[in-house]
Amino acid sequence: MDLKKSVYLAPVILVVGLVILNVISRDQFKRLDLTENDQFTLSQSSKDVLKSIDDLLTMKVYFSDNLPGELGNTRRFLQDILEEYEAYGNNNVRFEFYTPETDEELEEDAQKSGIIPVQVQVVENDKIEVKKVFMGLAILYEDRREALPVIQTTAGLEYEITTKIMKLVDENKESVGLAALDGKSDQFENVQRLLSERYSVRPVDLANPVPADINVMLARGVTDTLSDSARINLDAFLARSGNMILAQSQVNASLETQQASDIESDIFDILDSYGLHLQKNLVLDRTCSRVNVGRNMGFIRMNVPMEYPFLPMVRSFNEAELLVSGLEQMLLFFPSEIILKDSSLSDVTVSPLFSSSDHSGIMSGFYNLSPEPQQNQIFSRLNDTGKIIGARSEKVDPSSGLLSQIILISDMRFLNDGSGAESAENHVFLMNAVDYLMGDRGLIELRSRQITSRPLLDLSDGERRNWKWLNIFMPTVLVVGFGLFRSRKQKTQARRLEELYDE
């Protein structure tokens, strides 16, 4: 009898143990994530946001089934990460998956939620067909709603979801000012749209005092002296512990006219008082973006992409600075060199943020902006060490003890539509910089997880061409070589067998 009890008791204990383990692991679990930036693990920033939810938040996923290749992986990744949101949501987060194309009401509900169908190519019945699919997410909280209309990649997905949740949960947005020190308030649409996801963005006219509820201001630089009212109001803003992100060069350069001239302005006096001195030069870098140059090809004139060192592709960041430590790349237009001069200022602390590569050069005095290497000999002499083109300064007012900060990017076009504001990598830096000056450091690490650019090497055109031909011919050579090796080996074995039987 005891033997029979022991036989039945062991499976019962095992089943009960498994049930208890599953119940515990539903809320208490660990994930082994071996990726470089822990992209499969919910960040602490997201967990902190979830703790602030005090009502039911529902995430409705409208995602088609049987998607091809990478899109299918995106669906699985989305489900995995939403399970973590639910697990850390303290029973306030729920998610549901729907397949809209199977039900007209679901499809209508998806489109009302802002989820739009897209067309993708799929292989069905041994032929390529264009299929309408849904790949979106709607987040509902109280009477508000946010949506990710199309999710085609996993890069930056956690940041997008967490930002949308923050937008729903946080009803009181802090204000950010957007100012053009030259008085021209146009060309800011991209930056305004970017910042409005998290902040209340308001235009600032420095002809009047800066509103008291604005503690961070983004400003495009000047090509002339500030007006008296602009100088007074800017000084007053900084004196009351205001923080500014300034896009300002020392040279006004234009690719269209291929002309440049030094800028004379009292804005540089303010920067000098913060230990940030802009040199009257342009920084060139062999690691750079490209421009299209018109060339005659017989009777046809064509645009040919050419590397243009006046547009540095920044990949050297100060890892000690939180707001740039996770960045991989930025793009600047005609930057000037920044010299840090805080040693003579007892109330100022200056730190470099990013610089050009160790294949840099400087142009000053006479500016030759031609993109043609034959007409611009400096392109072949870019061997200087990196030049600082982005920096941060802290200044303490000795009388009041108030701290103000300036983040300087030595590119006047950095905030402009059609220039620096078009770059997704620049967007990451801008949002990091605003969060940093606001004192909100939580999303900086999460935002920097986004994969921007991972070039294996910075190669010249000749090296790229050699690697291309090597990739084309090497597989053929290896296959033919392996075939010859196998053929010779088989002949050798056949010969040995013949000799063996002949004996």
N, C-alpha and C positions, 0 to 999 in steps of 0.2 A: 504493500500500500504506500509506504514512504517513497519507494522507487517511482511509483506512478505519479505521486505529487510532484516529485522533483523534475520529472519529465515535462509536466505541464507548466510548472512554475517558471522555469528558465525562459521559455518564449514569452510568457506574460510580462516578466520583468523587463525583457528586451523591448517589447512593444511600448510599455509604459515609459521606459527610459527614452526611447526615440520620440515619443509624443512630447514629453517634458523638454527635451533638447530642442525640438522644433519650435515650441512655444517661446522658450527663452531666446533662441537665435533670431526670432522674428524681429525683436527690438534690440537685442544685443548681439552684434555680429562684427566680425573683422574681415577686411578684404586685403589680400596680398596683391599689391599693384607694383609691377616691376618697370613701368614706363618712366621715362625721364622726368616728366612733369605731373605724375599721378593723375593722368587724364581720365582714368576709369574709377576714381575715388572722389566722392563729394568733398569739396573743400570746407575748411572751417568757416570761411566767409558765408557760404551757402547755409551751413548749419546754424550760424548765428541769425541769419535772416529768417529761417524757418521757426526759430524760437520766438520770434516777435509776432507770429500769426496767432490771433486769439479767436478766430472764427473759421468756419469751414471754407477751405480753398479747393476748388475742383479743377482738374486739368483734363480737358477732353481732347484726345488725340484722334485726328481724322487722318488715317494712314491706310493706303491701299495694300492689299495682299499681293504676294507673288511678284514682287518688284525685282528687276534684274540687278545682279552683281552688287555694287557698292551701295545702291539705294536700299537693298535688303539688309545690308550690314548696319546702315544708319537706323533702320527701324528697330533692329535688335539692341543697338546701343542706346537708343532713346528709351526703350522699355526698361533696360537695366538701370539707367540713371534715374528714371521716374520712380522705380522701386525704392531707391535710396532716399529720394525726396519724401516719399510716403513714410518710410521707416523712421526718419528723423523729424517728421512733422508733428509729433505728439498727438496723433489721431485727428489732426486738423487738415491733413492733406490727403486727397483721393485722386486717383487717375483712372480713366477708362479709355479703351481703344475702340474705335468705330471704323467700319469700312463703308464709306458713304455711297459708293457706286452700286451697292446692293439694295439701296432703299432711297426712294425719291425724297422722303421727308428728311432723312439723314443728310443727303446731299444739299438740300435747301438750308438745313440748320447749319451745316459747315460753312456755306457761303455767307450766311447772316453773321457768323462769328468771325468773318474776315479771312477764312481759309479758301484760297482760290485753287481750282484745278490747274494742273500743268500737263504738258504733253511730253512723253518720253518714248523712245524707241525700244520695243521689246521684240523678242523672237518667239513667235507662237505658230504652231503648225508648220514648222520648217520654213518660215518666212518672216521678214522684218515688218513689223506693224507699228504704227503710231497709236499710243494708248493714252487716254485721259486718266490721270491718277491724282490722288490727294496725298499731301505730305505736310500736314500742318498741325498746329497745337493751339488750342484756345484755353486761357486761364481765367477762371471766374472766381471773384471774391466779393461777397456782399452784392451790391448792385453794379459793380464795375467789371470790365472785361478787357483783357489784353490778348494779343494773338501773335504767333509766329506763323505767317501765311505759308511759307515754303521752307522745309528743312531738308536740304540736300547734302549736308556734310555734318560730321560730328565735331569739326574744329570750332571751338568757342561756343559750343551748344550750352554747356552749363552756365557760362556767363550770361548768355542771352536769356535763359530761363530765370535765373536768379534776379537779373535786372528787371524783368517784367514783374516778378513777384514783389520786388521792392517798390516798384512804381504803384502797384495796387495797394500795398499795405501802408506805405508812407504817404499820408495825405498832405503833410506840410512840407513842401519842397523848399529847399534853400535857394536863394537868388544868386545868380551869376551875371555880372555885367559884361557887355560886349561893346568895346569902344574902338573907334577909328580916330587916332590922334590927328590924322590929317583932315578930319571932318567929313570924309566920304564913307558913308555907312553901308555901301553896297558890297557885294561879293562875300557875304558872310552866311549864305543859306546853308551850306554843308555843316559848318561848325554849329550854327544855331540848332539845326535838326539833331545833330549828334548830342549836344549838351542837354537838349530838352527831354531826353529819355530819363534823365535823373534830376535835373534842376529846372528852376524857373529862370529862363533866360530873358534878360531885359537889355535893350539898347541903352548906352550911356553917352550922353552929350556933355563933354567936359567944359562946355561953355557955362554949365551950371554945376553946383556941387553934386558929388556922387551920393545917391541915396544911402541912408544910414544902414539899411538892411543888406547892402551889398558888401561882402568882405573879400570877394575874389573877382578880379576883372581881367578879361583877356583884351589885349590891345594890339592893333596893327600899328607899326611904326610910322615915322614921318620922313619927309624928304626936305623939310625946312624947319625953321624955328617955331616953337609952340607959341600960340597966342597967349597974351597975359592971363586971361581967364583960365585957359586950359592948364597953364603951368601952376597957377595958384590952387586950382581944384585938385590937380594930380598930387601936388605936395601935401595938401590937406588930407587926401585919401590915404596916402602912405603913412602920414604921421599918426593917424588914428588906428594903426595896426592893420591897414589894408594890405592885401597881397595882389601881385600883378604877374600875369604871364605876358611877356612882351616879345613880339616878333619884329626885330629891328636890325638892319644891316648898316654898315658904314658907307656902303657904295650903292648907288641907285643904278641897276643894270637891267638891260632889256635884250632878250634874245632876238626879238623881231627886228629891232633897229641895229642890233649889234653895237650898241653904244653904252657907255657907263661913265659915271662921274661921282666924285666924293660928295658926301652929304655933310652940310654944316648945320648943326642944330644944338639947342640947349638941352635936348633929351639926353645927350651924352654926358652932360654935367651931373644929371641925376644918377645915371648908371655908374659914373666914376665914384660918386659918394657911396655907392653900394659895392665898391671894389671890382666892378665889371667894366673893363676898358676895351672898347672896340677899336681895332686897328683899321686904318684906311687902306684896306686891301681886299682881295678876293681869294678864297681858299679853293684850290683845285685838287682833285683826288682821282687816281687811276681807277678806283672802285666807284663807278658812277652810273647814272642812268644814260639813256640814249635819246637822241633827237633825230627827226627826219630831215634830211638834207636833200634838196633838189639837185639832180645831176642829169646831164644830157646823155642818153643812151642811143646814139645814132640820131634818128629823127624824133625820138620820144624822150620826154623829160619825165623822170621817175623820182620818187622819194626814196632815199636810201637811209636806213637807220644807222647812226654812227654814235659811238661813245662820246659823251660830252662832259669832261672833267669839272666843268663849272656847276654840275648838278651832282654833288657827292651822295653816294649811297652809304649811309652811316651804319657801321657794324661794330664800332668800338664804344662800349658803354662802361660807365663807372659802376661796377658791381656792388660797391659799398653804399650806393644811393638807392633807396627802396623804389623810387618812382621809375627807375630805368633798369633795375637789376635783372628783370626777366625779359627785356626787349631784345629783339634780334636784328631789327633793321628799321631805318628811317630814311626819308628822302628830303634833301634840302635844295633850294634854288639860290645860287649866287651868295653863299654865306661869307661873312668876314670873320677873321680870327679874333677870339676873345682872350685878352690878357687878364689874369687874376691878380688884383693888387690890394689884398686885404691886410698885408703885413703892416702897413702904415696906418691902418684904421682899427683902433682898439675896440670899436663897437660893432665890427662887421666880421662875419664868417662866410667864406666863399668856398664852393665846391664845384668841380667840373662835373658835367653830366654825360656828355658824349663828345667825341672828336673824330676827325678824319683818320684815314689809315696811314700806315708808314710809307705810303707811296703818294705823298702830297706835294703841293707846291704853292707858292704865293705870287700873285700878280698885283702890282701897285703902280701908282703914277699914271702911266699910259696903259689903257685897257684894250687888249685885242680879244674880242669875243668870238672870233671866227671858229666855227666847228670843224673846219678842214685841217687835218694834221699838217698838211704841207704848208699852210699859211700861219700856223700857230706852233712854233717850234718848242714852246714850253711843255707841250703834251708829251714829248719824248724825254723830259727831264724831271719827272715827278718822283723824286727820291728822298724828299724831306720826311722827317718824323711827323706824327699826327698833330693836327692843330685843333685846339678847343673851339668848338662852334656851338656849344650849349652849356649853360652853367646856372647854378642857383646861389642866391645870396640871402643871408639873414642879417638884419640890422636892428639893433636895440637902441631906442631913443634914450639917451642918458638922463634926460630930465623927467620923462614919464615912465620909463621902463618898458614901454610897449614894443613888441616885436613885429616887424613887417618883413615880407619876403618878396623877392623878384626872381622869376625864372626867365632867363633870357635865351631866346633862339635867334641866332644871327642870320635870319632869313626873313625879309619883309613880306614874302609871299606865303609864309607858312600857314596863315589862317584864311587865305584867299581861295575862293572857288576857282577851279581850273588850274590850280597850282598845288601848294602843299596840302590843302584841305581835301584833295582827291585821293590821297594815299591812306589805305586802311591801317598801315603801320603807324602813320602819324596820328591817326585817330586814337589808337591805344595810348600813345604818349600823352596826348592832350587830356584824355579822361583821367589818366594816372595823375597828371600834374594838378588838375582841378581838385580831384579827391584828396591829394596830398595837402594842398593849401587849405582845404576845408577841414582838415584834421580827420578825414574818414579814410583810413588805410585799409579797410577790410577787403574791398574789391580789387585792389591793385594787384595782389598776387594772383587772384583768379583770372583777371583780365589778361595778365601776361602769359597765361597758359596757352593762349591762342597761337597756333602755328602760323607764322608769317612767311618766312623764307628760309630755306635750309640748303643753300648752295654747298656742294661738296668742296669746290675750289674756285678761286677767282682766276679764270683762265683767259689767256689772250685769244684773239680770233684764230691764229695759227694753231695753237694747242687744241682749241675746240675742233678745228677741222681735222687734225690728226686723230683725235679720239673718235670722231664720227666715222672716219674710214676704218679705224681699227675695229669698231663695233660692227661695221658692215661685213668686213672680210674675216675677222677672227672666228666667228662661229662656223663658217664654211671650211676654213682651214682645219679647225679642230675635228669636224665631222669627217672630212676626207682623210685626215691623218689617222683617226680612230679606225676608219674603214680599212685603210692600208695595213694598219697594225693587226687587225683581226684577220685579214686575208693572209698575211704572212704567217701568223700564228697557226691558222688552220692548215696551210700548206706544210708547215713544219711537222704538225701532228700527223698529217696524212703520210708524209715521207717516212716518219718513224714507224707507223703501222705497217707500211709496205715492207720496210726492212725487217720488221719483226716477223711477218708472215713468210717472207722469202727464206728466213732461216729455218 
